[in-house]
Amino acid sequence: MDGEEEKIEQQAADVPQQSPSFTVEDIVQEYSERGKPPKTQDELDREAFARRETMRFRTVSLPDEAPAKPHFQLLPKRPPKVKIPKKRVYIPFGTILNRARTRNDARCAKPQAAIWAALCWFVTLASSFLVLTAPNGTLAWQALAAIPRSAVIAASGAAMIFCAAVGWKYLWRGVLTAVTGKVTRESMLALLTAISLLRLTRDELTCAVSLLLCVTVWSENLLFAAKTRTQRSGEKMPSPVGVVSRKVNGMDALTAAPPDPDTLDTMMRAQPETLQSIDRYAFVCTVLSLALAIVAALRFDREFLWAFQVMLLGASPVGALLGYARSFAAAALRLGRVDAAIGGCVGADILASSCVALRDDDLFSVRNTRLNGFKMVAQFSAEQVLGYAASLLDATGAGIAPLFSEQCELHGGRHYTPASIRIYETGGIGGEVQGQIVLLGSERFLRGMNVAVGAQYRKSGALYVAVGGELAAVFMVQYQAEDAVRGALTALASFRRQKLVLATRDVLLTPETVGAQFHVSPDRLEYPLSADRAALSEAADGGVCAALMGGWRFVRFAQVCVGAKQICAGARLGKRCAALGCIMGMIMLALLALVGARSTASGANLLLYHVLWLLPVLVGTSSAAQGG
């Protein structure tokens, strides 16, 4: 036995052993051969020390004929781990603020913009309260009778200066626009602010100018926040899908297509049509105010700057931008939570003016459609009839084609290639399969094709198959609508001007069937010809990308359409209120300026006039701001 152990030890000694690399140079060479990233000098020293201290044993591999008998060597205790102090990294305070701004999803990309807007509101409300409750104000309060009128005028002027300083970039933009020869609402506001600065210590008209500046700053902040959220929502989508409006047989329809973020960004930066019309109002009102102020000064001996300031105040479109900005900000916030984005008011106009095509998968997915059973009538076998029906449904692309294909495979049927196929407008499909004339559709369709259907086979929602002019089978197809899809379709149908077009290929999905399943009036559902339905249900390139979605889902698509409707409604409301306010204010203030009724055309009365025209815009857009 001792001789055998000596032989094994001799064989183990003859096996060449590879000594581990203990030097730093060998470790660097080993990492370079493996293609690993280099390490620092401290890490290399620690690894070399660990190899020298821990690699103390060796396992001896013997030839196959000898039993393996490894030899171990006792290891010393592992040395304590050397703690290397971590270097403290100092981050500048400005970098911390920039990171916080990047992570912030508040009202604006820059948090201080919302703070300055809130300060503008606070200053404006304080000065307005002081003007209204002053002894000469509309709501005279005896407790403030001791405050002199000069103090009220000074407070109102200070509030206007503060609001003008906060919104200086909008005023400067108006000045640059006026230099180019165009007069917009911003140019009108800049002119009004300049006149108010010239008459800063004359009266309290500056409080109404403060309100106009405050509303402008708030609206611009909301608009900037909406654009920022829209861009972030588009960037966060892993696989976006574009909502494209394209022409299909003279009909603008919304379909899914590859995304086009550049077009969406261009739409957001474009000037909406509602604001362009308000700019035209502003140009006309400014010219008329200037002409009437000259007439009041020359003919009636009134102060030119006062008359011009009063007329501009009356003709200022106070809620023009607020309606669009508030509805767009609310829609951008709500759609950002469901991975969707709209290209501003331009994209919303495209979405609102296009019809919604309802496809088979949008209404009933495969998991919400099932085959409850079938009954064979004639001498045909089940696998043969199932093969005929599955072949026709696959050729037409119907939504229930997977159900029949599955049943065909289960019953051992075969798929055939139809020699000819025809889609009937009365709700059926016909074709030639294996030399047989196969008809598939509703009971009314088969009776119209002179196929006898017995009274015992008449079932609601049944699909009938006739082969060779004789009834072959009756299939009971059950559709089950999802609650989310039902709510989305009901929300779309609530808009009177929204066109809903059935682009289904399933012969059973008629306006009556869809209306009964989704609790929608069949009159709200348009049912075009079969060729138009097939064209609407197919995805095609081209068109204008108006929105982005993180994957196509009908519920998400309906939320995009509802958001577009709310944006358009808010923009129209702001435009109408601003236009009516401009016209009525222009007429009233022109008459008061010509008469010289300074007490009637006071700052408090003008402030209340603009507040009254702001209330419809705020109330009208409140449902959109609350997510309704």
SULVENHU-V416123 format. One record per pair of residues at least 6 apart in sequence whose C-alpha atoms are under 6 Angstrom apart, sorted by the first residue. I is the first residue (numbers start at 1). J is the second residue. Records with the same first field share a line. If there is no record, write none. Layout:
I=J, J
This chain:
22=48, 52
57=72, 73
59=70, 71
60=70
62=68
107=225
108=225
117=218
120=163, 214
123=159
127=156
131=137
132=138, 139, 604
133=139, 140, 141
134=140
135=145
153=203, 204
156=206, 207
157=200, 206
160=210
167=217
171=190
174=186, 187
175=187
178=187
183=283
184=279, 282
185=279, 282
204=603
205=603
208=607
219=322, 325
222=325, 329
223=325
226=329, 332
230=332, 341
233=336
237=550
239=550
240=549, 550, 551
241=258, 259, 548, 549, 551
242=256, 257, 258, 259, 545, 547, 548
243=255, 256, 545, 546, 547, 548
244=254, 255, 543, 544, 545, 546
245=253, 254, 543, 544
246=252, 253, 543
252=354
253=354, 355
254=356
264=343
267=343, 346
268=343, 344
272=345
289=311
293=304, 307, 308
296=302, 594
297=303, 304
307=593
311=586, 589, 590
314=585, 586, 589
315=582, 585, 586
316=582
317=578, 582
319=574, 578, 614
320=574, 575, 578
323=570, 571, 574, 617
324=570, 571
327=567, 570, 624
328=567
330=625
331=563
339=549, 550
340=548, 549
341=547, 548
342=547
343=546, 547
347=546
348=564
352=565
355=499, 500
356=500
357=501, 502, 503
358=502, 503
359=503, 504, 537
360=399, 504
362=554
368=480
369=478, 479
370=478
371=476, 477
372=476
373=476
374=474, 475, 476
375=473, 474
376=473
377=472, 473
378=472
383=411, 413
386=408
387=408, 413, 414, 415
390=404, 405
391=415, 416
393=401
394=401
398=505, 506
399=506
418=432, 433
419=432
420=431, 432
421=430, 431
422=429, 430
423=429
427=507
428=440, 441, 507
429=439, 440
430=438, 439
431=437, 438
436=468
437=467, 468
438=466, 467
439=465, 466
440=464, 465
441=463, 464
442=463, 464
451=469
462=475, 476
463=474, 475
464=474
465=472, 473
466=472
485=555
486=518
488=555, 558
500=525
501=525, 526
502=527
503=533, 536, 537
511=522, 525
512=522
515=521, 522
570=621
574=617
